[in-house]
Amino acid sequence: MIPTPCCQRMADDLNRTCALHDDRSDCPDSFVAEMNGGYGLMIHDGGSSAVKIGFCPWCGASLPSMVC
């Protein structure tokens, strides 16, 4: 289940589309990824990895834990 974004800035980032990149993980302007029911900061190193985060980088709200 995909959690509801905590703020408009989070929603904007999750819904961002890029005219130059078909995949969000390739776009350096995309920061947050949905991961296993939680969220992570994208690692832009050519892959699709992300680092789990517990709080929104914009509003500071507590984010849901990921399901393992």
N, CA, C and O atoms as CSV, one atom per row, in Angstrom:
chain,resi,resn,atom,element,x,y,z
A,1,MET,N,N,0.834,-1.179,0.000
A,1,MET,CA,C,0.000,0.000,0.000
A,1,MET,C,C,0.882,1.247,0.000
A,1,MET,O,O,1.826,1.347,0.784
A,2,ILE,N,N,0.573,2.185,-0.872
A,2,ILE,CA,C,1.338,3.422,-0.978
A,2,ILE,C,C,0.795,4.428,0.035
A,2,ILE,O,O,-0.398,4.729,0.029
A,3,PRO,N,N,1.664,4.952,0.907
A,3,PRO,CA,C,1.204,5.925,1.903
A,3,PRO,C,C,0.826,7.254,1.252
A,3,PRO,O,O,1.313,7.588,0.171
A,4,THR,N,N,-0.038,7.998,1.915
A,4,THR,CA,C,-0.426,9.322,1.451
A,4,THR,C,C,0.691,10.306,1.797
A,4,THR,O,O,1.177,10.308,2.928
A,5,PRO,N,N,1.105,11.144,0.840
A,5,PRO,CA,C,2.146,12.127,1.144
A,5,PRO,C,C,1.708,13.057,2.280
A,5,PRO,O,O,0.529,13.391,2.401
A,6,CYS,N,N,2.665,13.465,3.105
A,6,CYS,CA,C,2.380,14.264,4.293
A,6,CYS,C,C,2.183,15.740,3.984
A,6,CYS,O,O,1.534,16.450,4.753
A,7,CYS,N,N,2.738,16.216,2.864
A,7,CYS,CA,C,2.621,17.637,2.529
A,7,CYS,C,C,2.630,17.800,1.009
A,7,CYS,O,O,2.954,16.865,0.276
A,8,GLN,N,N,2.278,18.973,0.558
A,8,GLN,CA,C,2.218,19.226,-0.881
A,8,GLN,C,C,3.590,19.111,-1.538
A,8,GLN,O,O,3.686,18.647,-2.674
A,9,ARG,N,N,4.638,19.519,-0.859
A,9,ARG,CA,C,5.983,19.439,-1.431
A,9,ARG,C,C,6.399,17.986,-1.659
A,9,ARG,O,O,7.021,17.662,-2.671
A,10,MET,N,N,6.049,17.114,-0.707
A,10,MET,CA,C,6.332,15.678,-0.867
A,10,MET,C,C,5.527,15.135,-2.048
A,10,MET,O,O,6.064,14.407,-2.884
A,11,ALA,N,N,4.255,15.481,-2.119
A,11,ALA,CA,C,3.403,15.028,-3.229
A,11,ALA,C,C,3.951,15.516,-4.569
A,11,ALA,O,O,3.983,14.767,-5.545
A,12,ASP,N,N,4.380,16.775,-4.606
A,12,ASP,CA,C,4.942,17.326,-5.846
A,12,ASP,C,C,6.173,16.551,-6.284
A,12,ASP,O,O,6.331,16.256,-7.469
A,13,ASP,N,N,7.047,16.217,-5.342
A,13,ASP,CA,C,8.257,15.476,-5.695
A,13,ASP,C,C,7.915,14.065,-6.174
A,13,ASP,O,O,8.484,13.595,-7.159
A,14,LEU,N,N,6.998,13.392,-5.495
A,14,LEU,CA,C,6.627,12.028,-5.878
A,14,LEU,C,C,5.931,11.975,-7.240
A,14,LEU,O,O,6.000,10.959,-7.932
A,15,ASN,N,N,5.269,13.056,-7.622
A,15,ASN,CA,C,4.543,13.104,-8.898
A,15,ASN,C,C,5.316,13.809,-9.999
A,15,ASN,O,O,4.797,14.007,-11.097
A,16,ARG,N,N,6.554,14.190,-9.709
A,16,ARG,CA,C,7.370,14.914,-10.691
A,16,ARG,C,C,7.600,14.067,-11.940
A,16,ARG,O,O,7.905,12.878,-11.853
A,17,THR,N,N,7.450,14.694,-13.090
A,17,THR,CA,C,7.808,14.063,-14.357
A,17,THR,C,C,8.879,14.929,-15.004
A,17,THR,O,O,8.937,16.138,-14.779
A,18,CYS,N,N,9.709,14.307,-15.794
A,18,CYS,CA,C,10.838,15.005,-16.398
A,18,CYS,C,C,10.799,14.809,-17.912
A,18,CYS,O,O,10.620,13.693,-18.401
A,19,ALA,N,N,10.968,15.892,-18.635
A,19,ALA,CA,C,10.981,15.818,-20.097
A,19,ALA,C,C,12.250,15.146,-20.628
A,19,ALA,O,O,12.273,14.664,-21.761
A,20,LEU,N,N,13.297,15.114,-19.813
A,20,LEU,CA,C,14.574,14.549,-20.259
A,20,LEU,C,C,14.795,13.100,-19.843
A,20,LEU,O,O,15.568,12.387,-20.482
A,21,HIS,N,N,14.115,12.647,-18.761
A,21,HIS,CA,C,14.364,11.313,-18.222
A,21,HIS,C,C,13.057,10.531,-18.117
A,21,HIS,O,O,12.096,11.002,-17.509
A,22,ASP,N,N,13.023,9.340,-18.707
A,22,ASP,CA,C,11.835,8.488,-18.634
A,22,ASP,C,C,11.664,7.875,-17.246
A,22,ASP,O,O,10.538,7.654,-16.800
A,23,ASP,N,N,12.762,7.604,-16.570
A,23,ASP,CA,C,12.748,6.967,-15.252
A,23,ASP,C,C,13.097,8.005,-14.189
A,23,ASP,O,O,14.091,8.718,-14.323
A,24,ARG,N,N,12.284,8.095,-13.130
A,24,ARG,CA,C,12.536,9.071,-12.060
A,24,ARG,C,C,13.912,8.896,-11.436
A,24,ARG,O,O,14.526,9.877,-11.016
A,25,SER,N,N,14.406,7.667,-11.367
A,25,SER,CA,C,15.711,7.436,-10.734
A,25,SER,C,C,16.851,8.024,-11.560
A,25,SER,O,O,17.957,8.184,-11.045
A,26,ASP,N,N,16.607,8.347,-12.826
A,26,ASP,CA,C,17.630,8.971,-13.666
A,26,ASP,C,C,17.603,10.497,-13.585
A,26,ASP,O,O,18.543,11.154,-14.033
A,27,CYS,N,N,16.544,11.065,-13.022
A,27,CYS,CA,C,16.373,12.519,-12.987
A,27,CYS,C,C,16.946,13.103,-11.690
A,27,CYS,O,O,16.477,12.757,-10.606
A,28,PRO,N,N,17.943,13.974,-11.782
A,28,PRO,CA,C,18.543,14.545,-10.577
A,28,PRO,C,C,17.612,15.501,-9.821
A,28,PRO,O,O,17.920,15.901,-8.698
A,29,ASP,N,N,16.488,15.867,-10.421
A,29,ASP,CA,C,15.525,16.745,-9.753
A,29,ASP,C,C,14.499,15.976,-8.919
A,29,ASP,O,O,13.688,16.596,-8.230
A,30,SER,N,N,14.514,14.652,-8.964
A,30,SER,CA,C,13.637,13.815,-8.137
A,30,SER,C,C,14.422,13.390,-6.905
A,30,SER,O,O,15.561,12.935,-7.014
A,31,PHE,N,N,13.814,13.541,-5.735
A,31,PHE,CA,C,14.539,13.290,-4.487
A,31,PHE,C,C,14.017,12.108,-3.677
A,31,PHE,O,O,14.808,11.384,-3.074
A,32,VAL,N,N,12.699,11.897,-3.651
A,32,VAL,CA,C,12.089,10.904,-2.763
A,32,VAL,C,C,11.486,9.775,-3.583
A,32,VAL,O,O,10.903,10.006,-4.642
A,33,ALA,N,N,11.631,8.547,-3.084
A,33,ALA,CA,C,11.050,7.367,-3.718
A,33,ALA,C,C,10.167,6.636,-2.713
A,33,ALA,O,O,10.452,6.630,-1.515
A,34,GLU,N,N,9.101,6.024,-3.202
A,34,GLU,CA,C,8.262,5.161,-2.366
A,34,GLU,C,C,8.942,3.802,-2.306
A,34,GLU,O,O,9.340,3.247,-3.331
A,35,MET,N,N,9.072,3.267,-1.081
A,35,MET,CA,C,9.781,2.005,-0.884
A,35,MET,C,C,9.072,1.152,0.148
A,35,MET,O,O,9.029,1.523,1.321
A,36,ASN,N,N,8.519,0.027,-0.250
A,36,ASN,CA,C,7.958,-0.951,0.692
A,36,ASN,C,C,7.037,-0.330,1.735
A,36,ASN,O,O,7.121,-0.675,2.914
A,37,GLY,N,N,6.168,0.570,1.325
A,37,GLY,CA,C,5.223,1.188,2.246
A,37,GLY,C,C,5.773,2.388,2.995
A,37,GLY,O,O,5.080,2.955,3.839
A,38,GLY,N,N,7.006,2.790,2.704
A,38,GLY,CA,C,7.623,3.957,3.326
A,38,GLY,C,C,8.274,4.812,2.259
A,38,GLY,O,O,7.910,4.737,1.086
A,39,TYR,N,N,9.234,5.623,2.665
A,39,TYR,CA,C,9.904,6.524,1.731
A,39,TYR,C,C,11.412,6.461,1.910
A,39,TYR,O,O,11.917,6.096,2.971
A,40,GLY,N,N,12.120,6.827,0.843
A,40,GLY,CA,C,13.566,6.899,0.902
A,40,GLY,C,C,14.082,8.025,0.030
A,40,GLY,O,O,13.412,8.446,-0.913
A,41,LEU,N,N,15.272,8.513,0.343
A,41,LEU,CA,C,15.941,9.497,-0.502
A,41,LEU,C,C,16.674,8.749,-1.602
A,41,LEU,O,O,17.437,7.821,-1.335
A,42,MET,N,N,16.440,9.157,-2.825
A,42,MET,CA,C,17.033,8.487,-3.977
A,42,MET,C,C,18.538,8.722,-4.025
A,42,MET,O,O,19.019,9.819,-3.741
A,43,ILE,N,N,19.274,7.672,-4.391
A,43,ILE,CA,C,20.719,7.758,-4.578
A,43,ILE,C,C,20.955,7.783,-6.089
A,43,ILE,O,O,20.739,6.788,-6.780
A,44,HIS,N,N,21.394,8.919,-6.580
A,44,HIS,CA,C,21.579,9.089,-8.025
A,44,HIS,C,C,22.990,8.670,-8.425
A,44,HIS,O,O,23.874,9.498,-8.645
A,45,ASP,N,N,23.168,7.332,-8.513
A,45,ASP,CA,C,24.475,6.792,-8.892
A,45,ASP,C,C,24.364,5.855,-10.094
A,45,ASP,O,O,25.243,5.028,-10.337
A,46,GLY,N,N,23.279,5.997,-10.833
A,46,GLY,CA,C,23.072,5.152,-12.001
A,46,GLY,C,C,22.154,3.976,-11.742
A,46,GLY,O,O,21.777,3.270,-12.677
A,47,GLY,N,N,21.784,3.750,-10.477
A,47,GLY,CA,C,20.868,2.662,-10.131
A,47,GLY,C,C,19.550,3.211,-9.634
A,47,GLY,O,O,19.209,4.368,-9.881
A,48,SER,N,N,18.809,2.368,-8.930
A,48,SER,CA,C,17.507,2.800,-8.409
A,48,SER,C,C,17.453,2.696,-6.883
A,48,SER,O,O,16.369,2.557,-6.315
A,49,SER,N,N,18.593,2.759,-6.220
A,49,SER,CA,C,18.660,2.638,-4.763
A,49,SER,C,C,18.164,3.901,-4.072
A,49,SER,O,O,18.165,4.992,-4.642
A,50,ALA,N,N,17.736,3.713,-2.817
A,50,ALA,CA,C,17.311,4.836,-1.977
A,50,ALA,C,C,17.637,4.487,-0.528
A,50,ALA,O,O,17.744,3.315,-0.166
A,51,VAL,N,N,17.792,5.520,0.291
A,51,VAL,CA,C,18.078,5.354,1.708
A,51,VAL,C,C,16.818,5.691,2.484
A,51,VAL,O,O,16.242,6.765,2.312
A,52,LYS,N,N,16.392,4.768,3.341
A,52,LYS,CA,C,15.179,4.940,4.142
A,52,LYS,C,C,15.228,6.243,4.943
A,52,LYS,O,O,16.260,6.600,5.511
A,53,ILE,N,N,14.093,6.945,4.976
A,53,ILE,CA,C,13.981,8.145,5.809
A,53,ILE,C,C,12.764,8.003,6.718
A,53,ILE,O,O,11.762,7.400,6.334
A,54,GLY,N,N,12.854,8.550,7.902
A,54,GLY,CA,C,11.774,8.465,8.877
A,54,GLY,C,C,10.975,9.749,9.009
A,54,GLY,O,O,9.907,9.767,9.622
A,55,PHE,N,N,11.511,10.850,8.416
A,55,PHE,CA,C,10.847,12.146,8.509
A,55,PHE,C,C,10.881,12.836,7.155
A,55,PHE,O,O,11.826,12.666,6.384
A,56,CYS,N,N,9.856,13.608,6.875
A,56,CYS,CA,C,9.764,14.347,5.617
A,56,CYS,C,C,10.875,15.389,5.558
A,56,CYS,O,O,11.069,16.138,6.516
A,57,PRO,N,N,11.615,15.448,4.436
A,57,PRO,CA,C,12.679,16.432,4.320
A,57,PRO,C,C,12.184,17.872,4.203
A,57,PRO,O,O,12.972,18.806,4.350
A,58,TRP,N,N,10.885,18.065,3.939
A,58,TRP,CA,C,10.349,19.416,3.757
A,58,TRP,C,C,9.554,19.902,4.963
A,58,TRP,O,O,9.758,21.028,5.416
A,59,CYS,N,N,8.651,19.076,5.492
A,59,CYS,CA,C,7.806,19.560,6.598
A,59,CYS,C,C,8.166,18.941,7.944
A,59,CYS,O,O,7.696,19.410,8.981
A,60,GLY,N,N,8.996,17.889,7.945
A,60,GLY,CA,C,9.440,17.265,9.184
A,60,GLY,C,C,8.474,16.255,9.777
A,60,GLY,O,O,8.729,15.727,10.859
A,61,ALA,N,N,7.360,15.970,9.087
A,61,ALA,CA,C,6.377,15.009,9.597
A,61,ALA,C,C,6.993,13.616,9.681
A,61,ALA,O,O,7.842,13.250,8.868
A,62,SER,N,N,6.556,12.847,10.671
A,62,SER,CA,C,6.985,11.458,10.801
A,62,SER,C,C,6.401,10.658,9.648
A,62,SER,O,O,5.222,10.798,9.323
A,63,LEU,N,N,7.230,9.814,9.027
A,63,LEU,CA,C,6.790,9.016,7.892
A,63,LEU,C,C,6.557,7.568,8.299
A,63,LEU,O,O,7.141,7.108,9.280
A,64,PRO,N,N,5.712,6.834,7.564
A,64,PRO,CA,C,5.449,5.445,7.927
A,64,PRO,C,C,6.695,4.571,7.763
A,64,PRO,O,O,7.538,4.818,6.901
A,65,SER,N,N,6.785,3.555,8.603
A,65,SER,CA,C,7.898,2.600,8.529
A,65,SER,C,C,7.715,1.695,7.316
A,65,SER,O,O,6.590,1.437,6.886
A,66,MET,N,N,8.815,1.223,6.776
A,66,MET,CA,C,8.757,0.314,5.643
A,66,MET,C,C,8.422,-1.086,6.103
A,66,MET,O,O,8.750,-1.494,7.217
A,67,VAL,N,N,7.762,-1.812,5.220
A,67,VAL,CA,C,7.443,-3.207,5.479
A,67,VAL,C,C,8.582,-4.044,4.898
A,67,VAL,O,O,8.942,-3.879,3.733
A,68,CYS,N,N,9.152,-4.941,5.707
A,68,CYS,CA,C,10.269,-5.766,5.239
A,68,CYS,C,C,9.791,-7.006,4.550
A,68,CYS,O,O,10.603,-7.811,4.095
